[in-house]
Amino acid sequence: MTLEEIHGQQPMPVGHDWMQGAGTALHELLVSAQRRGCLTAGVYESAKLMNVDPDNVAFCVLAADQEDEGDIALQIHFTLIQAFCCENDIDIVRVNDVAKLAAIVGPSEDSGEPRDLHCILITNPNEEGWKDPALEKLNLFCEESRNVNDWVPTIILPE
């Protein structure tokens, strides 16, 4: 049973301006984090990072397409990551379009190969923390979503 099932989560209607603003803020955050070298992509890479240094994680994005919804192993990983993020006060969102994420983040810089984008972590680049306006908007969005029992809100990325 997931947090959404326990709390009877009802997704927010897509038409909200703040929902669209969250999609734009997430796009800006991903671009900025990648440019600064503060982006970790991949379920296993993210799990390793969270295990070693959870205090350095500022934000988490889980992404799955419709065909991924039937992948039980991926859903188990998502449940564990969500629980870890909730326990460590890490804001977390879902995205339902891995292709849009791939267009924003691109292939792996090391090998040029497509990377696993089912989980993306944004980390702090230094000890005093990262003050990014897009991150602050997303933190506010997540806080407001939790106020209406939407514990892992879904964000729609802009075209």
Backbone hydrogen bonds, N-H to C=O, Kabsch-Sander energy under -0.5 kcal/mol:
donor,donor_aa,acceptor,acceptor_aa,energy
6,I,2,T,-2.3
7,H,3,L,-2.5
8,G,5,E,-0.5
9,Q,4,E,-2.8
16,H,13,P,-1.2
20,Q,16,H,-1.7
21,G,17,D,-2.5
22,A,18,W,-1.6
23,G,19,M,-1.5
24,T,20,Q,-1.8
25,A,21,G,-2.5
26,L,22,A,-2.5
27,H,23,G,-2.0
28,E,24,T,-2.4
29,L,25,A,-2.6
30,L,26,L,-2.6
31,V,27,H,-2.1
32,S,28,E,-2.5
33,A,29,L,-3.0
34,Q,30,L,-2.2
35,R,31,V,-2.1
36,R,32,S,-1.9
37,G,33,A,-0.7
37,G,34,Q,-0.8
38,C,33,A,-3.2
40,T,121,L,-2.6
42,G,119,C,-2.7
46,S,42,G,-2.4
47,A,43,V,-2.3
48,K,44,Y,-2.3
49,L,45,E,-2.2
50,M,46,S,-2.8
51,N,47,A,-1.9
52,V,48,K,-2.0
53,D,49,L,-3.2
56,N,53,D,-1.4
57,V,54,P,-1.2
58,A,122,I,-3.2
59,F,122,I,-1.5
60,C,91,D,-1.9
61,V,120,I,-2.7
62,L,93,V,-2.8
63,A,118,H,-2.5
64,A,95,V,-1.9
68,D,65,D,-0.9
69,E,65,D,-0.7
69,E,66,Q,-1.0
70,G,67,E,-0.6
71,D,68,D,-1.9
72,I,70,G,-1.1
75,Q,71,D,-2.2
76,I,72,I,-2.3
77,H,73,A,-2.2
78,F,74,L,-2.6
79,T,75,Q,-2.2
80,L,76,I,-2.3
81,I,77,H,-2.8
82,Q,78,F,-2.8
83,A,79,T,-2.3
84,F,80,L,-2.4
85,C,81,I,-2.8
86,C,82,Q,-2.6
87,E,83,A,-2.4
88,N,84,F,-1.8
89,D,86,C,-1.0
90,I,85,C,-2.9
91,D,58,A,-0.6
91,D,89,D,-0.5
93,V,60,C,-1.9
94,R,153,P,-2.9
95,V,62,L,-2.3
96,N,155,I,-0.6
101,L,97,D,-1.6
102,A,98,V,-2.6
103,A,99,A,-1.8
104,I,100,K,-1.6
105,V,101,L,-3.3
106,G,102,A,-2.2
108,S,113,E,-3.0
112,G,108,S,-2.0
117,L,115,R,-0.6
120,I,61,V,-2.6
121,L,40,T,-3.0
122,I,59,F,-2.7
123,T,38,C,-2.6
123,T,121,L,-0.5
124,N,56,N,-2.6
129,G,126,N,-1.2
131,K,129,G,-0.6
132,D,130,W,-1.0
136,E,132,D,-2.3
137,K,133,P,-2.2
138,L,134,A,-2.3
139,N,135,L,-2.5
140,L,136,E,-2.0
141,F,137,K,-2.5
142,C,138,L,-2.6
143,E,139,N,-2.2
144,E,140,L,-2.6
145,S,141,F,-2.2
146,R,142,C,-2.3
147,N,143,E,-1.4
148,V,144,E,-0.6
148,V,145,S,-1.2
149,N,146,R,-1.9
150,D,145,S,-2.7
151,W,149,N,-0.8
155,I,94,R,-3.2
157,L,155,I,-0.6
